[in-house]
């Protein structure tokens, strides 16, 4: 294990933890995580807030996991607390190393919500992105109706930069997507 700062460490990919910051560990997704991801993603409190509401199926998940090995512009991590309990899934995609930008997202397991894991996960995403990937801009999309998530993103420094009008059809209505971002100078 190599300590990069008082709160950030790396270990080998095969050793489990890949990145750790502020009590949250990111590690690669493994086959044994697929049921956790399926349960998280198929929970209505999660998929109602996402752009794609289709349920995950076990057979497709195995193919998805295999496809991650060949992708250079998207990364998925299991977020664990300090005891190794999986508390969420972190998505990083649309990675643009030339313009130093990436889109992010994180889903916190329903049983772990309202325990400040969202704040800790996004603090770790920012640290990883700015300090270790050398990013200039981290961005995300959020449904305009997802007020708790918008408040969380603002609390960690993201700003609304635009609206994708009526971009998502949910519960019989068109809902706007908000585009939010944080720039490297805005990290706290």
C-alpha positions as CSV (number, residue, x, y, z in Angstrom):
1,X,0.0,0.0,0.0
2,X,1.3,3.5,-0.9
3,X,0.1,6.4,1.2
4,X,-0.3,9.5,-1.0
5,X,-1.6,11.8,1.7
6,X,-3.1,11.5,5.2
7,X,-6.4,10.5,3.7
8,X,-5.7,9.0,0.3
9,X,-4.2,5.6,-0.3
10,X,-3.7,3.2,-3.2
11,X,-3.2,-0.5,-3.1
12,X,-2.8,-2.9,-6.0
13,X,-5.9,-3.7,-8.1
14,X,-5.6,-7.3,-7.0
15,X,-5.3,-6.4,-3.4
16,X,-8.8,-5.1,-3.2
17,X,-8.9,-1.4,-2.5
18,X,-7.9,0.8,-5.4
19,X,-8.5,4.3,-3.9
20,X,-9.4,5.5,-0.5
21,X,-10.4,9.0,0.7
22,X,-12.3,10.2,3.8
23,X,-13.4,6.8,4.9
24,X,-14.7,5.6,1.5
25,X,-12.9,3.0,-0.5
26,X,-13.3,2.5,-4.2
27,X,-12.5,-1.0,-5.5
28,X,-13.1,-2.7,-8.8
29,X,-16.4,-4.4,-9.5
30,X,-16.1,-8.2,-9.1
31,X,-18.5,-11.0,-10.1
32,X,-19.7,-11.4,-6.5
33,X,-20.9,-7.7,-6.6
34,X,-23.4,-8.3,-9.4
35,X,-26.3,-9.2,-7.0
36,X,-25.6,-6.1,-4.9
37,X,-25.6,-3.9,-8.1
38,X,-28.8,-5.6,-9.4
39,X,-30.6,-5.1,-6.1
40,X,-29.4,-1.5,-5.9
41,X,-30.3,-0.6,-9.5
42,X,-33.6,-2.5,-9.5
43,X,-34.8,-0.7,-6.4
44,X,-37.5,1.8,-7.4
45,X,-36.0,4.5,-5.2
46,X,-32.9,4.2,-7.4
47,X,-34.2,3.6,-11.0
48,X,-36.8,6.3,-10.7
49,X,-34.0,8.8,-10.5
50,X,-32.0,7.5,-13.5
51,X,-32.4,8.1,-17.2
52,X,-32.9,4.4,-18.0
53,X,-35.5,2.7,-15.9
54,X,-35.1,-0.8,-17.4
55,X,-34.4,-3.5,-14.8
56,X,-31.0,-5.2,-14.7
57,X,-30.9,-8.9,-15.6
58,X,-28.3,-11.3,-14.3
59,X,-27.2,-12.6,-17.8
60,X,-26.7,-9.0,-19.1
61,X,-24.8,-8.0,-16.0
62,X,-22.2,-10.6,-16.6
63,X,-21.6,-9.3,-20.2
64,X,-21.5,-5.8,-18.8
65,X,-18.9,-6.7,-16.3
66,X,-16.8,-8.4,-19.0
67,X,-17.1,-5.3,-21.2
68,X,-15.6,-3.1,-18.5
69,X,-12.2,-4.7,-19.0
70,X,-12.0,-3.4,-22.6
71,X,-13.3,0.1,-21.9
72,X,-10.9,3.0,-21.6
73,X,-13.5,5.7,-21.2
74,X,-15.7,4.4,-18.4
75,X,-15.0,3.1,-14.9
76,X,-17.2,1.5,-12.3
77,X,-16.3,1.1,-8.6
78,X,-17.9,-0.4,-5.6
79,X,-17.8,2.2,-2.8
80,X,-17.2,0.6,0.6
81,X,-17.2,2.1,4.1
82,X,-14.2,1.7,6.5
83,X,-15.4,-1.8,7.5
84,X,-15.6,-3.1,3.9
85,X,-19.4,-2.9,3.7
86,X,-20.5,-2.0,0.1
87,X,-22.5,1.2,0.4
88,X,-22.8,2.2,-3.2
89,X,-21.8,2.1,-6.9
90,X,-19.7,4.8,-8.5
91,X,-19.9,5.4,-12.3
92,X,-17.4,7.4,-14.3
93,X,-17.9,7.6,-18.0
94,X,-17.5,9.9,-21.0
95,X,-13.9,10.2,-19.9
96,X,-12.2,12.8,-22.1
97,X,-8.4,12.8,-21.3
98,X,-7.8,15.5,-23.9
99,X,-10.2,18.0,-22.4
100,X,-9.7,16.6,-18.9
101,X,-13.4,15.9,-18.3
102,X,-15.5,13.1,-17.0
103,X,-19.2,12.4,-16.2
104,X,-19.9,10.9,-12.8
105,X,-22.7,9.3,-10.9
106,X,-23.1,7.3,-7.7
107,X,-26.0,5.3,-6.3
108,X,-26.1,4.7,-2.5
109,X,-27.7,1.5,-1.3
110,X,-31.2,2.2,0.1
111,X,-30.2,0.9,3.6
112,X,-27.2,3.2,3.7
113,X,-28.9,6.4,2.7
114,X,-29.0,9.4,5.1
115,X,-25.8,8.3,6.7
116,X,-23.6,10.9,4.9
117,X,-22.2,8.3,2.4
118,X,-23.3,10.4,-0.5
119,X,-21.2,13.3,0.7
120,X,-18.2,11.1,1.4
121,X,-18.5,9.3,-2.0
122,X,-18.6,12.6,-3.9
123,X,-15.7,14.0,-1.9
124,X,-13.7,10.9,-2.9
125,X,-14.8,11.3,-6.5
126,X,-13.6,14.8,-6.6
127,X,-10.2,13.9,-5.0
128,X,-9.7,11.0,-7.3
129,X,-10.7,13.0,-10.4
130,X,-8.8,16.2,-9.7
131,X,-5.8,15.0,-7.8
132,X,-5.2,11.7,-9.5
133,X,-6.8,11.7,-13.0
134,X,-5.7,15.3,-13.5
135,X,-9.2,16.4,-14.5
136,X,-10.3,20.0,-15.1
137,X,-14.0,19.4,-15.0
138,X,-16.3,16.8,-13.4
139,X,-19.9,16.8,-14.5
140,X,-23.2,15.0,-14.0
141,X,-26.8,14.9,-15.0
142,X,-29.6,14.9,-12.4
143,X,-33.4,14.9,-12.8
144,X,-34.7,18.3,-11.9
145,X,-37.2,16.5,-9.6
146,X,-34.4,14.9,-7.5
147,X,-34.2,17.7,-4.9
148,X,-32.1,15.7,-2.3
149,X,-29.4,14.9,-4.9
150,X,-29.3,18.4,-6.2
151,X,-28.8,19.7,-2.6
152,X,-26.0,17.1,-2.1
153,X,-24.2,18.1,-5.3
154,X,-24.4,21.8,-4.4
155,X,-23.1,21.0,-0.9
156,X,-20.0,19.4,-2.5
157,X,-19.4,22.3,-4.9
158,X,-21.2,21.4,-8.1
159,X,-23.1,24.2,-9.9
160,X,-26.0,24.0,-12.3
161,X,-24.7,24.9,-15.8
162,X,-27.7,24.1,-17.9
163,X,-31.0,22.3,-18.5
164,X,-31.8,19.6,-20.9
165,X,-35.5,20.3,-21.3
166,X,-38.0,17.4,-21.1
167,X,-35.2,14.9,-21.5
168,X,-36.6,12.0,-19.5
169,X,-40.1,10.5,-19.5
170,X,-40.9,9.3,-15.9
171,X,-44.3,8.4,-14.4
172,X,-46.2,9.7,-17.3
173,X,-44.5,13.1,-17.4
174,X,-41.5,14.8,-19.1
175,X,-38.8,15.8,-16.7
176,X,-35.9,18.1,-17.2
177,X,-32.3,17.0,-16.7
178,X,-30.0,19.5,-15.0
179,X,-26.3,19.5,-16.0
180,X,-24.1,20.3,-13.1
181,X,-20.3,20.5,-12.9
182,X,-17.4,21.4,-10.7
183,X,-14.1,22.7,-12.0
184,X,-10.7,21.9,-10.5
185,X,-10.4,25.4,-8.9
186,X,-13.7,24.9,-7.2
187,X,-12.9,21.8,-5.2
188,X,-13.0,22.1,-1.4
